[in-house]
Amino acid sequence: MKKIIKYVFTDILRNKIVLGYTAFLLVMSLSVFNLEDNTSKGLLSLLNVVLIIVPLVSVIFSTIYIYNSAEFVELLVSQPLRRKHIWTSLYTGLAGSLSLAFLIGAGVPILLYAPAGTGAVMTGMGLLLTIIFVSIALLAAVITRDKAKGIGMAIFLWLYFALLFDGLVLFILFQFQDYPLEKFMLVATAFNPIDLSRIMILLKMDISALMGFTGAVFRDFFGSGTGFIIAIGILVTWAAVLFWLSLRRFNRKDL
């Protein structure tokens, strides 16, 4: 299992796309912080990169990598190895290498220029989103053999969490604007890891007013220590459940 993880990890780190992704994040982070006099403005500029670009690259690259490694996976399955160990090793190698790329490209500059709690939270949210969307990629890749369908499914899931979910929630808010929907918003947030990560970062930056009339509700719940732990637990649960679903499907799949 360790040998598989090491092989996948080193293979991905040598990939030109991952190297370019790391360089892009590094250049973007350093440019933003050097152009802005205020660290908070620099963090706000990087917010969309962490919430949109990082999940997109994680889900597309991981999906393509799994499809391109189909023969390698079939070779491993033919060996006296448990499928559980094979799939876990692939996931660990993918999540670990992409997390390291994010940490070098964006995490280190963020922690250098914003060493306070806000920088640590943004870095942590970026790492969690990377892990979650690698899980989504593995689930999409194992559901269908068709590479085009698998990549399309992965992109659609990213699009849903990044854009469509917010539109759906806004539609519900407008339709039921005469009713108290604060509790509904709290519950709905748990069903979107990108939105939850955005809320945690904005709360740490103490600009919850950007979240509208529900900002005070989010601050009261997620602003506390218990709320922060619950939010982290929800994000970890997202990654664990999605990976478990992909593992279950892989164990039953006829290769």
N, C-alpha and C positions, 0 to 999 in steps of 0.2 A: 504493500500500500504506500509506504514511504517513497519507494522508487518511482511509482506512477506519479505521485504528487510532485516529486522533484523534476521528473521529465516534463510534465505539463507546465509547471511553473517556469522552468528555464526556457522551454520552447516558446512560451507566450512572451516572456520578457525580451527575447531576441526578435520578436515580430516587429516589422517596420511600422505597422499601424499603431501598435501599443507605444513604440518609441515616439512616433509622431504625436500621439495623444498626450503623452507625458510632456513633450516639448511645448505643445500648444497650451496646456494648462499652466506650465511654468512661465512662458512668455506673457500670457494673459494676466496671470496673478501679479507678476512683477511690474508689468506695465500699469495696471490699475492702481496699485499702491504707490508707485512713483509719480503718477500723474495727479493723484488726489492728495491734498494736504491733510484731509480728515480721514482717519482710519475707518470710521463708520461709513463714509461714502464709498470707500474702496470695497468694504464688505458687501454693501448693497449692490455695487456693480457686479460683484462675483456671485451674487445670490442666484441669478438666472442660469449662470454657468453650472453651478452645483446642482440646481434643481431640474434643469432641462438637458444640458449637454452630457453630464456624467451618466444619468440613467440611460440616455439614448445610445451612447457609445457602448456602455456595458451590455445592454440587451442585444444590440445588433452584432457586436463582435463575438459575444458568447454563443449566440445562435449559429452564426456562420462557422465558428470553430468546431462546434459539436458535429455539424453536418460534414465538414471537411475531415473530421477525425473518425468517420463512420467505420472505415476499414481497420483502423487502430483499435477501436472499441470492440469490433467483431473478433479481432485477434485476441484481445484480452479475455473476452467471454469464452473463447475456446480453450483457454488455459484453466488449470484448477484454481480459479479465483472466484470468490463470491461476488455476485453482481452488486451487492450492497457496497462492498469495498471499492469496486471499480468506479461506480457512479459517485461515491463520496470523494474519491481521489480526484476525479475530473472536476467536481465542484470546488473542492478546496484549492486546486491549482488555479482554476479560473478566477475565483473570488480573491484569492491571495495575491495573484499577480496584478489584477486590475486595481485592487485596493492599494497595493504598493505604488502603482503608477499614479494614482490619484494623490496619494500621500506625498510623493516626491514633487509632483507637478503643482499641486494646489495646497496641500496640507502644510508643507514646510513654510512656504511664503506667508500663508495665513497666520500660522503660529509665531512667525518671526515679527510680522508687522502688527499683529493683534494678539498678543500673548494672553490677554484677559479671557474671561469665560466665554465671550462671544465667539472668538476665534476657535476655541476648543469645541464649542457646540457645532459650529459650521463644519469643521473638519469631521467630527463624529457623524453628523448627518450625511455628509458626502460618502463616508465609508459604509454606513448602513444602507444607503440607497444603492451603492454599488453591489453590495451583497444581495439585496432584495431583487434587483433587476437581473443579476446573474441567475438567480433561482427561477425567475420568470422565463428567461431564455432557455434554461434546461427543460422546463415544463413544456414550452412551445415546441422545442426540438424533438422531444420524445413522443409527443402526441401524434405527429404525422411524419411519414417518410419523405414527403415532397418538400424539397428544400425551399422552393418559392412560397409554398403555403406556410411553412414554419416561420420563415423570416417575416412574411406578411402578418402572421398572427402576433409575433413578437412586437413588431412596429405598431400594430393596432392597439395592443395592450399598453404600450408606452403612451401612445396618443390619447388613449382613454384616461389614463391617470394624469397626464400632463395638461390636457385641455378639455376633453369632453366631460369629465366628471364635474369640473367647476361649472360648466354650462348647465348641466343637469341640476345641480344643487341650486343655482341661481333661478332656474325656471321654477323649481318647487317653492323657493322663497317668495317669488313674485306671485305665484298662484295662491299661496296661503299666507300672505303678508299680514292679514288681520289676526293671525294666531301666534302665540308665543312659540318660537321655533329654536330657542337657544339650546335646549337639551338635544333637539334633533341635530343641530349643527355639531355639537360635541360628538355625538354618536357617528354622524356621517364622516367626520374627520378621520376616524379610526379606519375607515374603509379606503383611504387614499394615502399611501406612504409619502407621496410628494407633498401633499397639502399639510400633513402632520409635521413633516420636516420643516416646511416653510414657517409654520406657526411657531415652532420651537425656536427657530433662529430669530424671527421678528420679536418674539417675547424677550429673548435674551438681549436684543438690541434696544429694548424698551421703546418700541415704536408700534405698539399694537393698534394704534389709531389707523394704520394703513389697512387693517383688516375689517374696517367698517364697524357697524353697530354691535357685532358679536365679539369685538376685541376685548371688551371688559369681561365677558364670560370666559373666553379663552385664558385671559390673564388670571382670573380667579382660580381656574381649575389647573391648567398646565403650568402656571407661574409658580406654584408651590413645589416643594421638594417631592412630595408624593406624586403630584401630577407629572413631574418630569420623569420620575421612575416608571410610571404607568405608560407614558409616551414611548420611552425606550423599550419597555416590555412589548408594546404593540408592534413596534418596528421589527424587533427580533422575532416575534411570533410570525410576522409576515414572511420573513426569510425562511424560518424553520418549516412552516406549513407548506409553502410553495415547493421547497426542496423535498419534503416528505411526499407530496403528491407526485412529483417527477420521479422520485425513487420507486414509489409503488408502481407507477406505470412502466418504468424500465424493467423492474423485476418480472413483470408479466408479459413484456413485449417479446414477440417472436422475431429474432434478428435473422 
